[in-house]
Amino acid sequence: MEREGTYQKLFGFLGNAIAAFPDLRQGKNRHYSMADIARGAFGVFFCQSPSFLAHQQLIEQAQGRNNGRTLFGVERLPSDNHIRAHLDGVDPRLLRSVFQLTSEHLIKEKVLERFRSVGNTLLVALDGTGYFSSESIHCQQCSVAHHKDGRTVYTHSVVLAAVVAPKIAHVIALQPEFIRPQDGTDKQDCEQRAARRWLEEAAPLYSDLDITLLGDALYATQPLIQKVLDAEMGYLFTAKEDSHKYLYEEITSLEKLGEIHFLERKHWTGRKHQIWRYRWVNGVRLRNSDDSLNVNWAELTISGEEGKKTFHTACIGSHLVSEENVEEVVQASRTRWKIENENINTLKTKGYHFEHNFGHGKEFLAQTLLSLNLIAFLFHTALELLDHRCALIRATLPRRDTFFQHVGVLTQYMCFQGWQQLMLLMLEGLRLSDPDG
Ligand SMILES: [Zn+2]
């Protein structure tokens, strides 16, 4: 069973968090423990199979055992209705420790060291995304918009956080911060306020990691940057001429004085030559006020040989920019796209049914199910990074969702004693030699 180590370790983090779930049920209907209900829901997400529990009922009837028990520790298989009814009262914040403990485990196993980038820091991208919208279904945690045409629209959004690295395809999910009505204020919550809460709550947990935060132009404001600096983190946020008018006036003035540095590099794409032109300057005032912060600015413009511009990006940040590191700084800032592409897009399109409505609930259900889904995504990544067998199978199959679709199908027909038995069967089927054999 020693080989089950990684899987058991990760699952233990989840099991401990689930053990602290409150049991708000009253009277009858306590046939299923809260642990069974939460573990059963997780099984659905981990196997990316909405019918996972129904299939395990069938296997139980046929074989007297099922994967819910052997892989996920579910004693009695709950139904989807039990999950909807009983997870609704569970605050998703109770799952935050799973993200923290998993990232600590990845640090201990020296996996996160490979992700280090500019200034030897870890890049953590923050980005807000919507995951629910309806004109009828709603709960206490919905954001509400009353439109001029009389429609009322209920939505859920979340600020996702993930460790990203320029040359690594994997992203490692950190705890999310939900955009939701806050006690003590009538103001609608928004991405910036949620990002500030993320900094207040997550920063102390990750303060030893030496983090550079990445975010779009929405994050590049003085109050948010001040919060980042207070949290002793670095940052690289997108800067835009239309959203940072004063900053760009300063840059134009500095340019007239010959203070803007530049560097040109020729790149061969395999088909054509490109000119990559970097410009940068340190210590520019962010806004027109006495207490303005000074920021370091860097820009990249890519042009074809004929001079036509094909790409432009600019960022402001805490890292001092020089000829030696300007390419690395801009590359780190551009890595922000991975939270949209590798993280949000994967969750929405690669089998995670991120926007699929498993059930909304009246209180927390939509958020708690989303958190369990994110944890499934995190565990899949961690297993790929830590389990050699999983990594080899995953690399052999064309896509990430193919791998988990296969896991989903196999667990519909066979009962596995543990994760490694499942991995060995897949290795054998693909005629791959066991990397741990
Ligand atoms: Zn809602």
Boltz pocket constraint, residues with backbone or C-beta under 6 A from the ligand:
constraints:
  - pocket:
      binder: B
      contacts: [[A, 137], [A, 138], [A, 139], [A, 140], [A, 141], [A, 142], [A, 143], [A, 154], [A, 155], [A, 156], [A, 360], [A, 361], [A, 363], [A, 366]]
      max_distance: 6.0
